[in-house]
Amino acid sequence: MEIEEEMSNLMGWDQAIDEMVEIKREVAPKKPIDELSPREDKLLLYKLRQRYEGYREYKKELEFKKSSF
């Protein structure tokens, strides 16, 4: 739940939900989220963190470029 809240704070609720659903589909497309194996759960968290970090870095770059002008 912590990562959901952080992603929502960074991206906005709609985009964060879309990103999380997309990543879940990449990890286990036809399996309900509550039936993920420990390995799939770990992979899901890893991919969510990667997406979060990538988006956070992207936003930092945009803010830096805006402040440079």
N, CA, C and O atoms as CSV, one atom per row, in Angstrom:
chain,resi,resn,atom,element,x,y,z
A,1,MET,N,N,0.813,-1.198,0.000
A,1,MET,CA,C,0.000,0.000,0.000
A,1,MET,C,C,0.854,1.258,0.000
A,1,MET,O,O,0.444,2.292,-0.529
A,2,GLU,N,N,2.003,1.175,0.574
A,2,GLU,CA,C,2.874,2.341,0.653
A,2,GLU,C,C,3.271,2.829,-0.741
A,2,GLU,O,O,3.262,4.031,-1.007
A,3,ILE,N,N,3.616,1.902,-1.621
A,3,ILE,CA,C,4.037,2.300,-2.965
A,3,ILE,C,C,2.876,2.903,-3.738
A,3,ILE,O,O,3.077,3.814,-4.540
A,4,GLU,N,N,1.664,2.410,-3.509
A,4,GLU,CA,C,0.486,2.978,-4.166
A,4,GLU,C,C,0.327,4.450,-3.782
A,4,GLU,O,O,0.089,5.304,-4.636
A,5,GLU,N,N,0.461,4.724,-2.514
A,5,GLU,CA,C,0.298,6.093,-2.034
A,5,GLU,C,C,1.381,7.010,-2.601
A,5,GLU,O,O,1.096,8.133,-3.017
A,6,GLU,N,N,2.612,6.530,-2.616
A,6,GLU,CA,C,3.712,7.334,-3.145
A,6,GLU,C,C,3.531,7.608,-4.638
A,6,GLU,O,O,3.753,8.727,-5.100
A,7,MET,N,N,3.129,6.590,-5.384
A,7,MET,CA,C,2.911,6.779,-6.818
A,7,MET,C,C,1.761,7.748,-7.060
A,7,MET,O,O,1.837,8.585,-7.959
A,8,SER,N,N,0.706,7.646,-6.276
A,8,SER,CA,C,-0.436,8.560,-6.425
A,8,SER,C,C,-0.032,9.990,-6.116
A,8,SER,O,O,-0.458,10.920,-6.802
A,9,ASN,N,N,0.783,10.172,-5.094
A,9,ASN,CA,C,1.248,11.515,-4.748
A,9,ASN,C,C,2.115,12.109,-5.854
A,9,ASN,O,O,2.047,13.309,-6.117
A,10,LEU,N,N,2.922,11.287,-6.496
A,10,LEU,CA,C,3.835,11.759,-7.530
A,10,LEU,C,C,3.137,11.984,-8.860
A,10,LEU,O,O,3.338,13.017,-9.499
A,11,MET,N,N,2.317,11.028,-9.284
A,11,MET,CA,C,1.756,11.037,-10.633
A,11,MET,C,C,0.320,11.533,-10.713
A,11,MET,O,O,-0.149,11.919,-11.784
A,12,GLY,N,N,-0.354,11.524,-9.620
A,12,GLY,CA,C,-1.792,11.749,-9.647
A,12,GLY,C,C,-2.481,10.394,-9.628
A,12,GLY,O,O,-1.929,9.404,-10.109
A,13,TRP,N,N,-3.676,10.349,-9.078
A,13,TRP,CA,C,-4.355,9.079,-8.840
A,13,TRP,C,C,-4.590,8.292,-10.120
A,13,TRP,O,O,-4.254,7.109,-10.180
A,14,ASP,N,N,-5.162,8.924,-11.153
A,14,ASP,CA,C,-5.512,8.211,-12.385
A,14,ASP,C,C,-4.296,7.592,-13.058
A,14,ASP,O,O,-4.312,6.416,-13.421
A,15,GLN,N,N,-3.247,8.380,-13.223
A,15,GLN,CA,C,-2.059,7.863,-13.893
A,15,GLN,C,C,-1.392,6.765,-13.066
A,15,GLN,O,O,-0.914,5.776,-13.622
A,16,ALA,N,N,-1.355,6.931,-11.751
A,16,ALA,CA,C,-0.739,5.919,-10.891
A,16,ALA,C,C,-1.481,4.591,-10.991
A,16,ALA,O,O,-0.853,3.536,-11.074
A,17,ILE,N,N,-2.801,4.635,-10.983
A,17,ILE,CA,C,-3.593,3.406,-11.113
A,17,ILE,C,C,-3.329,2.757,-12.464
A,17,ILE,O,O,-3.141,1.543,-12.539
A,18,ASP,N,N,-3.313,3.547,-13.531
A,18,ASP,CA,C,-3.034,3.006,-14.859
A,18,ASP,C,C,-1.665,2.334,-14.910
A,18,ASP,O,O,-1.523,1.250,-15.477
A,19,GLU,N,N,-0.661,2.974,-14.321
A,19,GLU,CA,C,0.693,2.413,-14.311
A,19,GLU,C,C,0.731,1.106,-13.523
A,19,GLU,O,O,1.344,0.134,-13.963
A,20,MET,N,N,0.087,1.081,-12.377
A,20,MET,CA,C,0.098,-0.125,-11.546
A,20,MET,C,C,-0.615,-1.289,-12.236
A,20,MET,O,O,-0.148,-2.426,-12.172
A,21,VAL,N,N,-1.737,-1.013,-12.891
A,21,VAL,CA,C,-2.472,-2.059,-13.607
A,21,VAL,C,C,-1.635,-2.578,-14.771
A,21,VAL,O,O,-1.583,-3.785,-15.006
A,22,GLU,N,N,-0.986,-1.688,-15.491
A,22,GLU,CA,C,-0.147,-2.095,-16.616
A,22,GLU,C,C,0.994,-3.007,-16.152
A,22,GLU,O,O,1.267,-4.031,-16.778
A,23,ILE,N,N,1.649,-2.637,-15.069
A,23,ILE,CA,C,2.751,-3.438,-14.552
A,23,ILE,C,C,2.247,-4.791,-14.062
A,23,ILE,O,O,2.902,-5.809,-14.288
A,24,LYS,N,N,1.113,-4.819,-13.407
A,24,LYS,CA,C,0.551,-6.094,-12.939
A,24,LYS,C,C,0.271,-7.003,-14.126
A,24,LYS,O,O,0.503,-8.209,-14.051
A,25,ARG,N,N,-0.226,-6.435,-15.220
A,25,ARG,CA,C,-0.497,-7.233,-16.424
A,25,ARG,C,C,0.791,-7.778,-17.034
A,25,ARG,O,O,0.788,-8.867,-17.607
A,26,GLU,N,N,1.882,-7.042,-16.919
A,26,GLU,CA,C,3.173,-7.522,-17.413
A,26,GLU,C,C,3.658,-8.719,-16.596
A,26,GLU,O,O,4.213,-9.671,-17.144
A,27,VAL,N,N,3.446,-8.662,-15.294
A,27,VAL,CA,C,3.962,-9.696,-14.393
A,27,VAL,C,C,3.138,-10.980,-14.478
A,27,VAL,O,O,3.698,-12.066,-14.631
A,28,ALA,N,N,1.823,-10.865,-14.380
A,28,ALA,CA,C,0.949,-12.047,-14.388
A,28,ALA,C,C,-0.385,-11.655,-15.017
A,28,ALA,O,O,-1.337,-11.325,-14.310
A,29,PRO,N,N,-0.448,-11.692,-16.341
A,29,PRO,CA,C,-1.613,-11.151,-17.044
A,29,PRO,C,C,-2.966,-11.774,-16.700
A,29,PRO,O,O,-3.971,-11.065,-16.664
A,30,LYS,N,N,-3.011,-13.067,-16.450
A,30,LYS,CA,C,-4.320,-13.707,-16.253
A,30,LYS,C,C,-4.559,-14.163,-14.824
A,30,LYS,O,O,-5.504,-14.906,-14.558
A,31,LYS,N,N,-3.725,-13.732,-13.920
A,31,LYS,CA,C,-3.826,-14.194,-12.541
A,31,LYS,C,C,-4.323,-13.049,-11.652
A,31,LYS,O,O,-3.806,-11.935,-11.736
A,32,PRO,N,N,-5.314,-13.313,-10.807
A,32,PRO,CA,C,-5.755,-12.271,-9.858
A,32,PRO,C,C,-4.601,-11.851,-8.934
A,32,PRO,O,O,-3.748,-12.667,-8.586
A,33,ILE,N,N,-4.587,-10.604,-8.555
A,33,ILE,CA,C,-3.472,-10.071,-7.772
A,33,ILE,C,C,-3.319,-10.764,-6.424
A,33,ILE,O,O,-2.205,-10.886,-5.914
A,34,ASP,N,N,-4.414,-11.214,-5.852
A,34,ASP,CA,C,-4.321,-11.882,-4.548
A,34,ASP,C,C,-3.849,-13.329,-4.654
A,34,ASP,O,O,-3.677,-13.996,-3.633
A,35,GLU,N,N,-3.636,-13.823,-5.872
A,35,GLU,CA,C,-3.132,-15.178,-6.074
A,35,GLU,C,C,-1.700,-15.206,-6.602
A,35,GLU,O,O,-1.229,-16.250,-7.052
A,36,LEU,N,N,-1.005,-14.076,-6.552
A,36,LEU,CA,C,0.374,-14.032,-7.026
A,36,LEU,C,C,1.278,-14.856,-6.109
A,36,LEU,O,O,1.090,-14.893,-4.894
A,37,SER,N,N,2.246,-15.502,-6.712
A,37,SER,CA,C,3.238,-16.247,-5.931
A,37,SER,C,C,4.192,-15.239,-5.280
A,37,SER,O,O,4.238,-14.082,-5.697
A,38,PRO,N,N,4.943,-15.655,-4.280
A,38,PRO,CA,C,5.920,-14.736,-3.664
A,38,PRO,C,C,6.909,-14.173,-4.690
A,38,PRO,O,O,7.298,-13.008,-4.601
A,39,ARG,N,N,7.309,-14.986,-5.651
A,39,ARG,CA,C,8.233,-14.514,-6.687
A,39,ARG,C,C,7.574,-13.452,-7.568
A,39,ARG,O,O,8.190,-12.432,-7.876
A,40,GLU,N,N,6.330,-13.686,-7.972
A,40,GLU,CA,C,5.599,-12.708,-8.790
A,40,GLU,C,C,5.362,-11.422,-8.009
A,40,GLU,O,O,5.450,-10.327,-8.564
A,41,ASP,N,N,5.062,-11.557,-6.727
A,41,ASP,CA,C,4.857,-10.389,-5.879
A,41,ASP,C,C,6.137,-9.557,-5.790
A,41,ASP,O,O,6.100,-8.329,-5.869
A,42,LYS,N,N,7.247,-10.232,-5.627
A,42,LYS,CA,C,8.537,-9.540,-5.554
A,42,LYS,C,C,8.851,-8.846,-6.883
A,42,LYS,O,O,9.335,-7.714,-6.888
A,43,LEU,N,N,8.581,-9.508,-7.994
A,43,LEU,CA,C,8.807,-8.922,-9.310
A,43,LEU,C,C,7.898,-7.712,-9.532
A,43,LEU,O,O,8.320,-6.704,-10.098
A,44,LEU,N,N,6.663,-7.821,-9.084
A,44,LEU,CA,C,5.721,-6.707,-9.199
A,44,LEU,C,C,6.233,-5.489,-8.442
A,44,LEU,O,O,6.228,-4.381,-8.979
A,45,LEU,N,N,6.671,-5.679,-7.216
A,45,LEU,CA,C,7.202,-4.561,-6.431
A,45,LEU,C,C,8.446,-3.966,-7.075
A,45,LEU,O,O,8.617,-2.747,-7.092
A,46,TYR,N,N,9.313,-4.819,-7.604
A,46,TYR,CA,C,10.524,-4.349,-8.271
A,46,TYR,C,C,10.169,-3.461,-9.460
A,46,TYR,O,O,10.734,-2.379,-9.624
A,47,LYS,N,N,9.235,-3.919,-10.286
A,47,LYS,CA,C,8.842,-3.149,-11.465
A,47,LYS,C,C,8.130,-1.851,-11.082
A,47,LYS,O,O,8.308,-0.828,-11.744
A,48,LEU,N,N,7.326,-1.889,-10.019
A,48,LEU,CA,C,6.669,-0.669,-9.552
A,48,LEU,C,C,7.696,0.351,-9.088
A,48,LEU,O,O,7.577,1.539,-9.389
A,49,ARG,N,N,8.698,-0.106,-8.359
A,49,ARG,CA,C,9.751,0.808,-7.896
A,49,ARG,C,C,10.536,1.394,-9.062
A,49,ARG,O,O,10.881,2.575,-9.057
A,50,GLN,N,N,10.816,0.562,-10.061
A,50,GLN,CA,C,11.524,1.052,-11.241
A,50,GLN,C,C,10.716,2.144,-11.937
A,50,GLN,O,O,11.255,3.194,-12.285
A,51,ARG,N,N,9.442,1.899,-12.136
A,51,ARG,CA,C,8.579,2.873,-12.804
A,51,ARG,C,C,8.492,4.155,-11.990
A,51,ARG,O,O,8.541,5.253,-12.546
A,52,TYR,N,N,8.364,4.019,-10.676
A,52,TYR,CA,C,8.300,5.184,-9.789
A,52,TYR,C,C,9.584,6.003,-9.894
A,52,TYR,O,O,9.532,7.222,-10.060
A,53,GLU,N,N,10.733,5.339,-9.799
A,53,GLU,CA,C,12.018,6.040,-9.874
A,53,GLU,C,C,12.194,6.727,-11.224
A,53,GLU,O,O,12.654,7.867,-11.287
A,54,GLY,N,N,11.831,6.038,-12.300
A,54,GLY,CA,C,11.944,6.622,-13.633
A,54,GLY,C,C,11.085,7.861,-13.778
A,54,GLY,O,O,11.526,8.865,-14.337
A,55,TYR,N,N,9.872,7.797,-13.283
A,55,TYR,CA,C,8.971,8.948,-13.378
A,55,TYR,C,C,9.459,10.094,-12.497
A,55,TYR,O,O,9.370,11.261,-12.877
A,56,ARG,N,N,9.970,9.753,-11.329
A,56,ARG,CA,C,10.480,10.784,-10.420
A,56,ARG,C,C,11.669,11.513,-11.045
A,56,ARG,O,O,11.758,12.738,-10.964
A,57,GLU,N,N,12.573,10.770,-11.663
A,57,GLU,CA,C,13.722,11.382,-12.337
A,57,GLU,C,C,13.268,12.254,-13.508
A,57,GLU,O,O,13.817,13.333,-13.728
A,58,TYR,N,N,12.284,11.797,-14.248
A,58,TYR,CA,C,11.736,12.553,-15.364
A,58,TYR,C,C,11.168,13.894,-14.882
A,58,TYR,O,O,11.409,14.937,-15.490
A,59,LYS,N,N,10.412,13.848,-13.784
A,59,LYS,CA,C,9.841,15.088,-13.244
A,59,LYS,C,C,10.934,16.040,-12.763
A,59,LYS,O,O,10.819,17.253,-12.938
A,60,LYS,N,N,11.997,15.495,-12.157
A,60,LYS,CA,C,13.106,16.338,-11.711
A,60,LYS,C,C,13.759,17.036,-12.895
A,60,LYS,O,O,14.081,18.222,-12.823
A,61,GLU,N,N,13.956,16.296,-13.993
A,61,GLU,CA,C,14.557,16.884,-15.190
A,61,GLU,C,C,13.680,18.003,-15.734
A,61,GLU,O,O,14.182,19.063,-16.111
A,62,LEU,N,N,12.373,17.771,-15.777
A,62,LEU,CA,C,11.469,18.811,-16.272
A,62,LEU,C,C,11.529,20.058,-15.403
A,62,LEU,O,O,11.571,21.175,-15.919
A,63,GLU,N,N,11.534,19.875,-14.097
A,63,GLU,CA,C,11.595,21.018,-13.193
A,63,GLU,C,C,12.923,21.756,-13.337
A,63,GLU,O,O,12.966,22.985,-13.268
A,64,PHE,N,N,14.001,21.007,-13.536
A,64,PHE,CA,C,15.310,21.622,-13.718
A,64,PHE,C,C,15.346,22.434,-15.009
A,64,PHE,O,O,15.873,23.546,-15.032
A,65,LYS,N,N,14.774,21.869,-16.102
A,65,LYS,CA,C,14.748,22.574,-17.367
A,65,LYS,C,C,13.906,23.838,-17.273
A,65,LYS,O,O,14.262,24.870,-17.842
A,66,LYS,N,N,12.786,23.758,-16.555
A,66,LYS,CA,C,11.937,24.942,-16.387
A,66,LYS,C,C,12.652,26.025,-15.610
A,66,LYS,O,O,12.529,27.207,-15.932
A,67,SER,N,N,13.402,25.636,-14.584
A,67,SER,CA,C,14.096,26.618,-13.753
A,67,SER,C,C,15.316,27.193,-14.471
A,67,SER,O,O,15.803,28.259,-14.093
A,68,SER,N,N,15.818,26.506,-15.499
A,68,SER,CA,C,16.988,26.967,-16.237
A,68,SER,C,C,16.653,28.111,-17.182
A,68,SER,O,O,17.524,28.906,-17.535
A,69,PHE,N,N,15.388,28.193,-17.594
A,69,PHE,CA,C,15.004,29.238,-18.550
A,69,PHE,C,C,14.738,30.518,-17.882
A,69,PHE,O,O,14.403,31.501,-18.542
